[in-house]
Amino acid sequence: MSTTPNSQAAHASNTDANSNLDAARSCKVSASAQGAPASPAGKRPAPPCTLVIFGAGGDLTKRLLMPALYNLAVDGLLDDGMQIVGVNHGERETNEWVEDLHQSLQKFAADKASTFHAGKIDDNAWEWVAQRLEYMAGDFETPDTFARLTDKLAQAPGGNVIFYLAVGSRFFKPIVGHLGESGLLKEGAGFRRLVIEKPFGNDLASARDLNAHILSYALESQVYRIDHFLGKDTVQSILAVRFANALFEPVWRREYIDSVQITAAETIGVEGRGKFYEQTGAFRDMVPNHLFQLLGMVAMEPPNSFDAEAVRDKKAEIFDAILPLTPDDVVFGQYEQGPAGVAYREEPDVAPDSSTETYAAARVFIENWRWAGVPFYLRTGKRLAARRTEISVQLKPVPFRLFRDTPVGALTPNVLTLRIDPAHGTSFDFNVKTPGPVMQVGPVQSSFDYGDFFAERANVGYETLLYDCMLGDETLFQRADSIEAGWCAVDGVLHPKTGGALAVHGYAAGSAGPAEADALLAREGRAWRPLTTAAVEKK
Ligand code: BG6
């Protein structure tokens, strides 16, 4: 059973909800953009600026930043005066860099498996971007690079500059230090902003240290800490589903909700990132950042507005209220040889006796009035049976046995599932009378898919983040306090006071994860949502 796609009323109400969100966000368009012509999407081009990308030759620049800039250009959301300076180690001509980017863009556009599957590149839009690109060879740790950058940025339109650190985390401190020492972070007529990728630290102490270093050179309002999950439309839509519908919010509390499951399951392995992954592991890579961000969106109190601080304050309250995790709340796993391929220990750059986890499951409690006692179960892992990022909110059973011969406990629970990737939409499991003369109850599922209502776009998730950064809207970026609260909540797992490192349990590549993760829920009479089949099969 699907929600009817051609319902005008549904269309109208969805559109209204979107435009309300847009209206709230567009209040933040800065004065310099006010006079610019509106793009076809109804938004205005961002103010002019120079975007300096450190790590111009890296994967992030090719796979995500360039496709996102190209998409923004297609939508007319970049100012004509925009410049993009790519900084990287190694001498290269600008035209070589541009050609390399163009080829990657074409490759991703044609690749059905890529996030950026645009089909064909619009030559005019690419030409527009290409004309604004300039390559600058430079070492990230030598003052000379920053002296040359200072000369170049004297021409920055409006004095506005964004420094995007698309580099390994070991370069975050030196780059920020050099930018600060060269005076490049001083705001005068224009803005100076810093965009910092993850991993933002690898535990509480290192995150605090990095925050302190950055904030000794820049104001918090200049710092844009990225969590790319927040750039996904389906993640932003969690707030729309919760706060634009009278149906959900009244039951969105401990009196009605039994538990919440947050899943980010991947089928890919470590994909040539063995070196990084050996140091990081699934827990650090995904839990205190991406999964906690989803938790924040699901659990936060309604903000008074979509003003950046209003939203971020409410999220910060949730991260503060997370009961610190202990080793008992967590299960780690590592993939072994299985139907989906070789064992993690056989991957390139991985130690043959590695004890790095490629799977993590956790039980989290939020100690506040709304959520006390409701478990949030989080899981993530590589080489699992399916790619699925979703949040399932399970409601408590109805209060008594009304249907003869149907024990209440046997009724399928109501579950609202918010699908983030690769499916985009929601589904709701509920019960109806089955056809026939006997009063019997059977489960059904109602689902909504974005593609049924809206034109799907080749959106890589960085478009909104880049555009918002140019506008100065920090709503979708992480504040220092929230980052530290996230690491603080998991510190007892990363540095257990007793008992040493956590056990890492094996699971077959291509399975649903280790049996011990099932036990984490089974001891509380619950089970994970299946990864491979729909929860309710159509008869
Ligand atoms: C990244 C992690 O931050 O997120 C990767 O480092 C992970 O290991 C990725 O694969 C998942 O993001 P997405 O958008 O592909 O679900």
Residues whose N, C-alpha, C, O or C-beta is under 5 A from the ligand:
A	BS01	BG6	D285
